[in-house]
Every structure is written in C-alpha cells, then in structure tokens.
Amino acid sequence: MQETEYTRYDVSADGSGEFTDRACVMETRLQAHEDEITLLKSSLADALRRIHLHEQLLPVLKQQLIAVNPAAARIINQVSCHDTCSSIYGVRQPHASQSAQIVVSSTNGHTVPAEPRPATVDRSSQTEAIKTGLDGGQGRVSLSGRVQSLHLEDALLPHVSVAEGTRAKLNRVPGMEVDEEDMEDDEEEGGVGEQDKELSWISTVEEPIQATTIISLQDGRRSPEDADFLPASSRPSDQNSGPSSSPLSPIQEGRKQPLVRTNSEKLANRKRQVRHLDKKAASSANLLNRSPSLENRARELIASAGSRRGTYSQEQSIKMFIRGRPITMYIPSNIQNYEELKMEPPSERLELDWVYGYRGRDCRANLYFLPTGEAVYFTACVIVLYHINKRTQRHYRKHTDCVRCLTLHPDKVRIASGQTAGVDKDGKPLQPCIHIWDSATLVTLQQIGLGTFQRGVGSVAFSTMDSGVFLCVIDDSNEHMLSVWDCTKGTKQAEIKTTNEAVFAVEFHPGDSSNIITCGKSHVYFWNLNAGQFTKKQGIFGKYKKPKFIQCFVFSLTGEVLTGDSEGNILTWGKSAADIKTLGKGAKETLQIMRQTRAHEGSVFTLCNLQGGGLLSGGSRDRKIIRWSADLAPERECEIPEKFGAVRTIADMDGEEVLVGTTRNAILRGTFSDGFVAIVQGHVDEMWGLATHPSINVFLSCGHDRQVCVWNTEEHKLDWSITLEEYGLCADFCPNGSVVSVGLNTGRWVALDLLTTEVISESVDGNEQLSVMRYSPDGSCLAVGSHDNFIYIYNVTESGRRYTRFGRCNGHSSFITHLDWSKDGRYIMSNSGDYEILYWDIAAGCKLLRNRFESKDREWASYTCVLGFHVMGEGSNRRNGIAVNVWKVTAGCSAAGVWLEGSDGTDINALCRSHSERVVAVADDFCKVHLFQYPCPKPKAPSHRYEGHGSHVTNVRFTHSDSHLLSMGGKDTCILQWRVIRPTSTSSTAASSPEPASSS
C-alpha cells in the first residue's frame, strides 16, 4: 500500500504482528509449492497411464504389420523385446561404432546385405536406404549382427510409397503422441541433453495415428476412454471404416505413425518394469484421492493438456495470473465471442458532493472563517469551504496529495495552501508546492515553489503590513528550510536553514515584514531579513523553565509575541537591553521572557486574537477554552465534551461566536454562554468497514478508532455513533433495514438495533479478525468471512434479531477477503487472500462446488468480489495505478494485459457494482476511485478516475438508489460522497473546483 505522512504518526504497530504476517505469507508460499509438486505427480500418473495404453496397442500393431506384409514376420520373430524395454526405460544402446547388417526379404527370394550404419543416423536416411534396397530388386538381404532399428517402412510392400514429411522424431517419453507445443515446453524447462538424446531411442510422431488405422488394428477393442486421446478429425467415418480400406492409407496421405524399436531382451524384464511403473501410478493416484481439491486441479490440468492436443472444449475460460498463481474464470454463455467485446467508459460520471471529516489530529492552524460565512478547512487532498448557515460545501481539489497547511490572505479572499510530496500515476515521487487560489471562484492564481521544497510544506504565512506581498514558508526537510517568496512575481527572495528540530509555526511580524518568528521544539527564533540575508536571534528563557515544545504564538496589540507551550503557560516576549555583566561589553539587545501566565493543564495548543483585543487559548489535557483580556486576565472559560478530544485550533467568527477544531477530527460551533455543538465530525483512525442501508439514504462506517457511525447522506450529518470495546472492520445491513451487523478484529461480531443503537445479538467465530459480513437477499442467512479461512453461515430469524449457526464453509487456504450471495440465496462466491475464487452451495450444507464451470451463468445479488469474470478489466490498466496481472485466454480466445510490475495482488482493496448493474466502482491503493462499465471482463478496460483521497481507498459502496457513491480512505480518515451524474440528469448546485474526471 502507498505510504503517506500518516504512517509516521502511527506508533501502535506491533512487531509481533508483523512477524506473524510474514510467517503466514511464508506458509502460503510453501503450500503453493506443495500443490505444484502434487500436480506434477498427478501429471506423471496420467502420462504413465497413456504409456500403458500404447504398450497394449503394440501387439495389435505387430499383427497388422504381418497381415500387410508377411515378409516382416521373419524380422519380427528374430527381434527380442529386451532392447525395446531398454530403450524405453533409458538403458544405454550400443555405441555408434557398432555396426549391423540388415537383411531385407524380397519377393524373388534373393538377399542383399545392407551397408553398416551408425546408430545415430537420421531416420530418414535409414528409411531411404531400405527403400533403395527394395526398389533395386536385388532380392533377399541377409541379416547378421544385431538389428539396430525396425521401421514401419521396412514392412511395406514394394508398391507402397512413403509420403514426404514422415520423418519421425526422437523423444524421451515412449509411445506417446507429442505435439510441437509440448516439445517446446520441454525445451523451455531445460531441454534434452546430448546424453539423454543418445539414450532416447523410442520414436514418436508429430501427430497421432489416424482413426482408420487404430480401428483396424484394435478390431473393435478400443474403449471409449481411449478415444478421448484422438483428435476430432481422427474419429471413424463411413468412408474409411470398411474392410476394403487400406490400414496404411494415412501414411500415404502424409500422416506419421508411432514407430517401435525392438531388441533381443527377454519379455519378463519388460513386464517387471511395467509393474514397477504401475505401482508409481497407483501411488500418485492415491495421493490425489486423499485430497479432493488437488484431484480437481489435476483434472483441470489434464483437461487443459488435452485441449492443446487438438480437442478444444466448448467451455471457454480465461486465466488470470497473480504472482504466478493461475485464476481460471469461465466465460458466461451469453457471450458468444469474447474477442469482439468492446469496452467503453461508462456514460455515468461522479461529482464530489460532500466531504465527511476534518484533519485536526496532527495539523495546526488549519481552520479559518471567511466573510462569506464559510469555514475553510482541509482533509485528505480536499480543501472544504463549508457554509455554516446554508449547510453547503464547495471544494478546492487542485492538490495532488494531502494538504498539510493553510493560511488566509489579509484581503480575506485569497488562500495559500501547501501539500505533502506524493507520487504520480507511475509511482514516481511528485514535488510539493504551494497553491495560491481565489476562495470565491476556486481558481488557482499561482503555484509557488515547485521543485524547491522537500517532502512537503509544513507552514505558510502571508505578510500583513504590505498587504500580503510576501509569503514565508517552512518545508518538511531535515533542516526545515525557511524561505520568503514574492507573491506577485513568484520568485524566492531568501532562504536559510532553521533547525533540525520540529518547527510548528511561522509568521511575519504585523508591523514589520522584515521580521519573522518561528517556534517549535524547545525554541523560539526571531529572524530579520535584510538585503536577501537572514540573521537570527534566539529567545532567551533565562530564569524560566525551558519547555519541551513551543506549540503556537500570536502578536498582541502592542506588537509583543505571546507563545503557548507544553507546560501550559502563556509567555510574553519582549526586547531588553543587553546584560553587559553576563554577555560582556558590546553585547546587543536580547529577546527574552517578560511575563509568564499560567493558562492550562497540559499544553496550550492554540492562541487566537479576538476583534476587540482579547485572546482565546485552547488547552489539550483540560479541553478548556479560556477568554483573556488584553492584559491576560482570565474572563470566561468553558470545557468541550471529552468525546471530541482536545482543542486543536480556534477561529473567531464575530467576536462572540467561535469555531473550534479538535484533535478528534471534529469542528465545533458555539459560544461561552450556549456551549458548543459539532458541525463537522469524522473518524480519527484508519477505516475499513462501510455499508449502505437497503432502503433509505443512510450508511454506516467503522474503523480502528472503535467507533461505529451512522450517517445521513441527505442531511450530510452524523445520526449516531457508539464506541465498542474492539474496532470494527466490516459491516452489513439486514435487508429489512432495522438491524446492522458489525464484524470486529477479535472474531466477535455484534448485531445493532438501528434505532436504539443497542446490541441485540453477538457471537464469536474463531479468534481472528473478521473481514466481511453479508446477508442473503431475503435476509434469512448471514455469511461471516474470517481471517481463519472459514465462512460461517447463520440462520436469521425474528427480523434479524436472532441468529443460529447453520454451518461453515471450509475450503479456502487463506483468509477471506470478499463474498457475495446469488440472487436466489442458495450460493456464495468468495475470494481469499491467496487470490482464489470458490463457489459454495449453502442450501446443500455449505458444500464446495468443485465444478466452477457450473457457476458461470449464475446471477449475483451483489458484486463486491475483486476477482471474477465480470470485473477482470478493473485491474488491468497500468497507468491508472491499479494492481496488474497477466491474462491468458484458452479455448480459442486470446488476451493480453499486464498488471503493475511487482504487484502483490492487493492493490485493489474493494469494488462495488451498482444496483442497476450498469457500473462498478473500484477502490485502489493509489488514492483513486475508478468508475467502470459493468461488466468489464477485458483487460485495459477504460474508466473514469477520481482523486480526492490522500491515502489508500479501503472501501466503496453505492446507496440504495444508486444516486450516490461513498468512498472511504484508510489513514486519511475521510469519507467522500460522490453524486452519480447520469447522461439525462443535470449537475447539482454543490460546487467543486473545475477539474474533469480523467478517463483511462
């Protein structure tokens, strides 16, 4: 997954958990290697069975040779079976220097001695020599020595011609028909060495024996199983099955026959070795019988091998490879020609409608109030302009990665915002920059510092005295570079290293743009800019305790600097004459603490100037907001509710009403008299669980912060939230809409009443985290997918308030990731962490369906599985940053698509098909949401791509009416609500920065 700056704040990672994950990955790889070994054994068993079949045909072939040419009987009688057995099982043949004389019998009784030949002479030359002897009419050829070869041509009558191209090939596997594709596979796996070639004497042909020859040889003894090895073109017909047909006519037509070399060993040795091979075949067969899943895979392997030999199956399938693992998906019957399918981008588009969340957990000074009545804040890659009274949002979306800082121009219209460094669509790092834009039109006015800042922009501020001509910036590099920019020209005026410690804030002095103040860990620096050069003075703490952090600062009406620190104090800084006794003669004036005011318990996170000259301070541990007079006398105070966290930042609205951003990602609005209410809320940790209500515009979210939240998509507000003992990872609504079930990280799951938020039922399935909850379409069953590799099935009664364990689906070799029910509620399709697709018959007792071909036309009530024929194209576009695979189509089709090189198969986190079955939305690991047409079964299917998230997108769901799509970020703790724009509909009044979706 993509790493963002959020990872540096995640300090709860457990080293033991990481070790366990690595062990699980190694176990998964080991199991995959064992499966491959077992499949090879099953393939060997099948090869031995085929060898045995051809050996049974040898006697019949000899009889036929004698029937065709009686003269061949003498040769066959003089040849022993010993050399045949030796050649078949790898016994070394005589050296090439040993010669032999072949005697060929002719009709006139004469004999002609043949010239001695080396054993390695090409077969065609041997055949030609014998033919020459026959055609020469020299009569009978005497035989002396050992017969080195016996050719089918030797037994032909003189008038029988041999067609060109009948040259046989040497192969190590005896008696089997091997096509060119198989031999090429052998060469790729290591080839045949010179020694192996010398030991391999058995001949194989490039094409199988014609059916006419086989039928006449076997005299009707061929079994139906044996017929499967023949190509369709070799099946018997009325024209060649009659008794008058010549059995050797295929040779005359250019067909090549398997030739058997015989020698002089005893038949007993051969039978003994045959029995030995039979035992090996039985051992492999027993191994397959002990594992039904391996037996099924072996059958698929044998079937695919048979299809390469010319018997194409009508069951077209597509193979997708992830990390070398083949995933077979069958093409539905309603698709007649896969190649002619055309993939088009969907006519529907998405428009950002609402943003749920605020980034207050780890950012400062990121909340401002505009004269237009809008609050400006950011989360993920989106800057939100929220009109408080009208309850509408506008969005600035020009940033390419997470926004980190924000400042308001003195004219209250222009805004400067800085982002962190991200990566582009090809995974290359992007250079951070600062955007200066118009808050009224959402138009970008200027980009500053592209290629200058490292890692990201931490703090920005406009100058005040000269009406915002200059902009000062602190970047996120190790040295935290301070730079000043001319906004009118976009040029850098000066730059200097500040410190290797953290820097939290930077500001121009309101009375002098040449003076800049920075604060951070254990320091306050006063900078002076003159002629492009910086000079620095460090604040002197003197007799006061030096705090660990200076969190924030503001300027008083008299120009003094007021800082808030981690000790809970407000420090007033001012200039003082140099202490000559301490610093020596010639010492200059210093900046030191003039006054210390005790303010809060814990840190002072924020200070805010009021219009009348007062001051507001916000505390961390005590969660208090205190109003101070101009001379720092406390006037009023209030405490915000604990569930919202500490005060992160404060924005003055009208001198009486204020906005408060909190560390638990909420924005509060209120006064000291009436209290505060939340106008923006969000999660505070990584989110994964997302579910939409089946009949109303409501959705549920849950995550690592242990919160379960129910949101209203029409009113754009939080209806209710509860905090559980464990954190939730998945959820689903019961079809009646009154109950929602949430799966937790401990293997426990709870059913909640949607109205009362009470827990009405709970169960425990294993001791590992749950990854998916899914009700059947009629609500009578609930499927719970776990990381213990099982799917637990429950019967649901009493309108979703009572659950009884029905069964368990056992067959996956890795954790469950996604599952869907069929429309009739009888079957389940599931995906696992090792990229496996399995189908289950729930009505038959959670039975695993071995024949996946039977499920190719099944209709599914939902489609959230990331692996499947109908959604193959959603992961094939490299430029979109989606996970990448390699495709292979069998049964006459062809396909090619390359997934992201080095992908681990987890780059697509979730997908969801719309209820209208027109489009499918995809959430990926590269902060993108994609919209494809449905189905999208071809690689490189085009899509619309949408940006906004600043972290991996963990989940997507359509609302019940398909009017909106919800996408959930991981560590950006942000939920984006997208309006689905159909071709006939018009765009809404909700505004965003004009950025069309990019198609890919």
ABEGO torsion letter per residue (X at the ends): XBBBAAAAABAABBAAAAAAAAAAAAAAAAAAAAAAAAAAAAAAAAAAAAAAAAAAAAAAAAAAAAAABAAAAAAAAABBAAAAAAAAAGBBBBBAABBBBBBBBBAAGBBBBBBBBBAABBAAAAAAAAAAAAAAGAEBBBBBEBBABBBAAAABBAABBBBBGABBBBBABBGBBBBAAAAAAAAAAGEBBAAAAAABABBBBABBBBAAAAAAAAGGABBAAAAAABBAAABBBAAAABAABBAAAAAAAGBBBBBBBBBABBAAAAAAAAAAAAAAAAAAAAAAAABAAAAAAAAAAAAAAAAAAGBBBABBBBBBBBGGBBBBBBBBAABABAAABBBBBBABBBBBABBBEBBAAABBGABBBBAAGBBBBBBEABBBBBBAAAGBBBBBAABABBBABBBBBAAGABBBBBBBBBBBAAGBBBBBBBBBBBAAAGBBABBBGBGABBGEBABBBBBAAAGGABBBBBBABAAGBBBBBBAAAGBBABBBBABABBBABBBBBAABAABBBBBEBGBBBBBBBBGGBBBBBBBBAEABBBBABBABBBBBAAGBBBBBBAAGBBBBBBBBBBBAAAAEBGBBBBBBBABBBBABBEBBABBBBBAAGBBBBBBAAAGBBBBBBAAGBBABBBBBBAAAEBBABBBBAAGABBBBBBAAGBBBBEBAAAEBBBABBBBABBBABBBBBAABBBBBBBBAAGBBBBBBAAAGBBABBBBBABBBABBBBBAAGABBBBBBAAGBBBBBBAAAGBBABBBBBEABBBABBBBBAAGABBBBBBAAGBBBBBBBBGGGABBBBABBBBGBABBBABBBBBAAGABBBBBBAAGBBBBBBAAAGGBBBABAAAAAABBBABBABABEAAAAAAAABAAAGBBBBBBBBBGGBBBBBBBBBGBAGAABABBBBBAAGABBBBBBAAGBBBBBBOBBABBGBBBBBBBGBABBBABBBBBAAGABBBBBBBAAGBBBBBBBBBAABBBBABBBBBBBBBBX
